[in-house]
């Protein structure tokens, strides 16, 4: 039987769309490119959802009102965001969790070591994999048909309308379609094309690691852009994190992130600091560090801490390089010892230590050194010392399809009446640059649900019309 709604993708946004469409009475077919064991895309690696709330709510403490959420987003994006769509995401984040619970998602308080998130982020019990599994169970209960190992090669369009999806030589029709197939972060050639060659003759993208799924190749994104769909975003902008240089090429996930940056200093391969490590709370600034490292020689840097930082951040899966002296640490990290010691000595002399508090924007700062460190600045002077080599870890890209509050794909400014988009494929409407923890899941949940409702509405309307025509023909 021909489905009413075809959903292309298998992560959070796709599942939210499929569930909402099914709840609206539509027959839904979901196509996941990955095998069943790897289903869920990047969502399987997530941990939490950023939530607006005006008063304490079960696992969320205090309040996180709309305007504060908006100002946080405005700051990290530098104003490169569509305020109407951003505020829609923010408001929807306040009322989605009861719906999520009905579909089997459970929440828990902020994890120990996940700094500054108890007020802003609701954590999934069991992490993103548990969320994905809960949604798939609920989808099965609602009659959603799921096909794995089903990468869609292209979308057949006619005058801005969805006609069919192609998997190789197989043609699948539906009355409406939701595109939620992710960005192009796993497409090494496209990343190389976007980032180009730098002044040092390097191809930065060659040294990027992919934090999530290998299946986000951007095939449909590229095809839709070539077909004239309206675009949004810069192909070099992405959620990029400084992750352990020893991480695997794909699917390293959260456990490879290096979270001690704000508690120490970061130097490049020339053993020099290059940015303010204490600029703001870590959940608001961690995703700038991948891009910063991408601009350094060899796309490599080193996060350096001393014993005072231990126990104050979420430890990564791999232990850092440890030494009892700073010169020995430099040697083990293959850094020029003289330059390294000069950098550390300059930093230590510049530290003005007040009341250290890693849970607040404290008054520990530097004076007379560039770059400055504006918070949490304490001398690196207490052994043992640790160093972590880091490389850019790309989570998802921001180039996507322009949309509106209906989640419709647009062609020449005209919204399609049966083709919709959600998740990473449209996140660039809200995230022109930068990131704040958990907002990707907020975007995917909000627009996945919107796209599912709109797709069902479009499909059921045409189904009713088709039934009327058939009835008239029989009569």
N, C-alpha and C positions, 0 to 999 in steps of 0.2 A: 504494500500500500504506500502511495506517495505521502511523505510527511508534510505536515503543514509548515513546520519550521525546521530548517536545517541550521545547526550550530557547528561552526568550524573552529575547533580548538578543544582543549581538555583541561584547562586550568580553572582558577577561581571565577574569572569573568564569564567564561563559557558555561560553567556549571550553574552559576547564578542565572544566566539567561535561559538555559534549558529548564531549570526548575520553575522559574516564573512563567515561562511559556506553557509548560505542562500544567501548572496550577490554573492557568487561564483556560484550559480545555483543549489546547493544541496537541496534535500528534508531533512528537519531537524526535529527530535523529541527530545525535551528536557524533562528530567525526574527530577522533584523537589520532594525531600522527604517530604518537609513540606506542610501543607495545604496552600491554596492561601493566606490567611491572614498573614501568617508568611513567605512568600516567600522571597528569597533574601539572606538567610544565614547571615553571618557576615557583608556582604556588606551593608545591610540596616542600620548598625550602624556607617558606616564610614562618613567622612566629606570631605576628600580632597585627592588629587593625587600629589605626589612629581614630579616636572617637571624640566627637563633640559631646559634652554633657554639661548641664547647668547646675547639677548637684551630684553628690556621691551616688554611684551606681554599682552595686555589688562589688566587682573586682576593681572598679575605678574609684580613686579617692578624690576628695575635694570637688572642684568644678573645672571644666575646660570649655569655656563658652565659645560661641561662633566667632566673635571678633578676634579673640586671641588665636584661635586656629588659623583664621584668615591672615592675621599679621605674621604668624610663623611661616605660613606658605608664601606670603608676599616677600618676606625677607630672604628665604632660601632661593626663591626663583628670580630675585632681583627685578620683580615686576613682570617677568615673562610668563604670564598666566592669564587665562580668560576668566575674569572675575565671576561672571554669571555661572559658568560651568564649575568653577572651583567652589563657589558657595553652594551649589547644588550638591556636590560631593560632601561638603562639610555637614550640611543639614541632613543629608541621607545617612551619614555615619552615626547620627544620634538615634536613629530608629530602626536600624537593620538587625540589631543583635537578637531581638526576640524572634524574628524570622529565621535567623541563622540557627538559633537553638531548636526551633521546630524541625529543622533539617538535620539535627544531630550534632551540631557544633557545641562544644563545651569550652568554657573560659576559666582562666585561673589568674591570680594576681601576678603583677610584674615579677619577672625572675630576679633572683639575687644576682647582682653583677650587671644587670641591664639598667644602666644609670638613667635617672631622671624620667622614667616612663610610667611610673605608677599612676600618675594623674592623667596621662594623655593616651595611653595605649592599652587595649584589652588583648591579653595573650591567649592563644589557643591552647587548650589542654592537649598535650600530645603533639603540638606544632602543626605546621602546614600539612604534613602528610595525613594527620588525623582529620583535619578539616576536609581535605580532598576526598578521603575515603568516606567520610560521613555524607558528603554531597553525592557521591556516586551511589551509595546505598539508597539514599532518598530518591535519587533519579530513577533507579531501578523500580522502587516501590510505586512511583508515579507513572511508570510505563515508558519512560524515555528509553529509546533504543540507542545503544552505544556501539560504535565500531572502533576497534583499535587497529594499529598499523595501517591507518587510513589517511596518508598525507594528501591533501588536496593540491593538485597541480595548478589549476586555474579556475577562475569564475567566469561563467558565460553571462554576458550582459546584453541587454537591449534597451537603448534609450534611457540609461540610468537605472534600469530595473534588473533585479536578479532573475536569471532564467534557470541556470543549472550550475552544479559544481562537478569538476572532473577529477577522478582519481585514476590516473593513467588513461586507459581507454574506456573506463566506466563513467557513464553520465548519470548524475543524480539530480532530479528535479525536486523542487519544493515551492510552496507558495510565498515563502519569505526566508530570509537568511540572516544570521548573525555571524559576523567575522570577529573572532576572538583568538586568533592564532599567534599572538605574540609579535615581538619586534624582530630585528635582524641580527641580534647580538651574537648568534652562533655562526653567522656567515662570515668567515674569515676574509674572503675576497671583498665583500661589501665594506667591511670595517676598514680594510686596507685602502680601498678606493676613497672612503669618506675622510680618513685621517691623513692620507697622503704621506709625503716624505718631509722630514723636518730639516732645519738648517744644518744639522750635524750629519745629514745623509742617512738617517735612520728611518725605518718604516715603523712608527710607534705601535701600530695595531698588531704587528707580528709578535709583540711581547705581552699582549693582553691575555688574561685568563678569563674563562667564562664561568661565573659562579653558579649558573643554573643549567637548564636543559640544553642538550645539543640539537634539539629538534626545532628551535626557533631560527629558521633560516631566512625568514622574510620573503618567502616565495610569493605569497599572496599580496603582501604589502607592495612589493615591487610591481607585480602585475596590475594591481589596482591603480597605482600611480601612473603607470604607462597607459592605462585605459582612460585617464583623465579625471580620476577622483581628486578632489581638493586635498592638498597636503598641509600639514602643520609640523613645525619643528625643524631643528638643525640635526643633520645626520651624525654630527660629532658629539652631540649632547646625550648623556645617558646617566643612569644610576651606576656610578663607578666608585668602587671602594678599594682602599689599600688592603690587600690580602696577603697571606703568607706566600712568599715566592715559591714555596715547595708544594703549593696546592695543585690538584689535578687540573687538566685543561678544562674539563666540564664537571658540573655537579658537585663542586666543593662545598657549596652552601654556606650557611652561617658559621660553621665551626672553623673556617679558614680565615675569618675576619680578624684583624689585629686591632684590638680596642684600647690599647694602652697609649695611643698617640697623645692624648691630652694630658697624660701624667708624666711625660718625659720630653724628649726632643726627637726630631726626625732630621736625618742628614741624607744627602744624596751620595752617589758613588765618589764624588770629590770630597766627601766628608764635611760638607757645608750645609747648614740649615737653609731652608728656602721658604718657610711660611710659618705663620703664627699657630702654634699647636694648641693654644688655649683660647681661641677666638670666641667660642660659644659652647653650649652644652653639646656633648657628643652626638645625641640623636639628631640634632639639627645640622651638624657639620661633618659627620663621618663620611657622607657620600661625596664630599668634595675632594677627598684625599686620593681617590683613584685617578682623577683627572690631573691633580697636582703632580702625582708620581709619573703620569704619562708624559709630562713635559720635562722630566729630568733625564740626564744622560742614561741611556740603556734602559729607561723606563723602570728603574729600580731605586729604592730608597731603603733606609734602615731606621726602625723605631727603637730608640735607646731609653732604657729605664734603669733605675737602681732599686735597691731593696725596699725603699719607702713606698714604692708603687705597688708592690706585690699584694694581692688580695683585694685590690680596689677595682678590678675590671674582670670581665668574663675571659677566662683563659682560653687561648686558641687550642686546637687539637694537637699541634706540634709544639714541643718545648722550644724556647728560644735558645740562642747561643749564650752560654754563661761564662763569666770570667770574674776573677777576684780583683783584677786591676783593669783600668780603662785602656792602657796600651795593649794588654793582652786581648781585650775585646776587639779593639781595632784590627789586630793581627788576624784574629779568627774570622772577622768579617771582610778581610782583604781590603781594608781602608788604609790610606796613608796615615800612619800613626801621628806624625807631627801636626798635620792639618787637623786631624780629629781632635787631638788634645788642645789645640788652639781654639777650635770651635767650642769644645766643652768648657774650657777655662774662661773664655769670653762670656759664655752663657752664665756660668756659675757666679762670676763677679757681678753680673748685671741683675741677678735675682734680688728682689726686694720682698722678703718673706714676711707676710703678715699672719693672718689667721687662715690656715689652710683648711679648705672644706671642699672635697671633690663632688659634693652634692649641690653646691651653690656656685654662683659666679663670685668667687672669693676675691680677696685683695692681694693675692700673691702674684706679682708681676715683675717684668724686667724694666730696667732703665739703661739707656745708652748702648743698646745692641740692636742690630737689625738682622732678620726681622724680630720685632718685639714678640714677647709672649705675654698676653694680657691677663690670663688667669692661670692658677695652679702651677705657677713657676717656682720650683724649688731646685736647689743645686743637685746635680747628678754627682753624689759624693759618698754614697753608702753601699759598700759591696754586700752581696754579689751583684754585679752588673749584668744586664741582659740586653740582647739585641735581636731584632727580628727583621730579616730581609723581606721587603714587600714589593709587590708588583700590582699593576692595575687589575682589578677584578670587576668585570662588567656584568651587571645584573640584567638590565634591559635598556634598549635604545628609545629615544624620545621622538624620532621621526615617525610620523603616523598620518592617519586620515583625519581631516578636519570634520568636526561634527557640531551638533547643537544639543539642546536639552532633550531632544527626542532620540538621540543616539543615531540618527540617520547618516549614512554616507552621503556626501554632497558631490555633485558634478557641476562645475561652473556656478557654484553658489546655490544650486537647486537641490534640495534634499530628495534622495530616493524614497519611494513610497513602500519599498519592501526589502531594502538592504540596510543593515544596521551594523554598528561596530562597537566593541567594548574592550576594556583592558589595555594591555600594552600597545595595541594597534592604534589607540587614540589618546594615550596618556599625555602626549605632548601638548594637547589642548590645555591641560592644567599644569604640566611640568615643562616649562620652556628650558629650564636649567635647574640644577640643585635638587635637593631631596630632604625630606624630614621623615623620620622613622615611621613606618606603617602606612604612609599615605598611598603607596601603590596598591595595597589591598583595599583601601577606602575607595579609590578610583574604580578598581575592578569590580568591587561589590556594587557600588552605586550604578555604574553604567551597564554592568551585566544585567542587573535587575531591570533597569529602564529598557535596555535593548530587548530583553525577553518579553516584556509586556507589549512593547510596540510591534515586535515581530508577530506575536500571537494575534494582536489586533488586526494587523495587515492581512495575515493568513486566514483568520476566521471570517473576516469580511469577504475575501475572495471565495472562500469555501461556501459561504452562504449564497453568494451570487451564482456560483457554479451550480449549486443545488437548485436554485430557482430556475436557471436556464434548463437544467435537465428535467425538472418537473414540468415546465412549460412544453418541452419537446415531447414528453410522454403524453401529456394531455392533448 
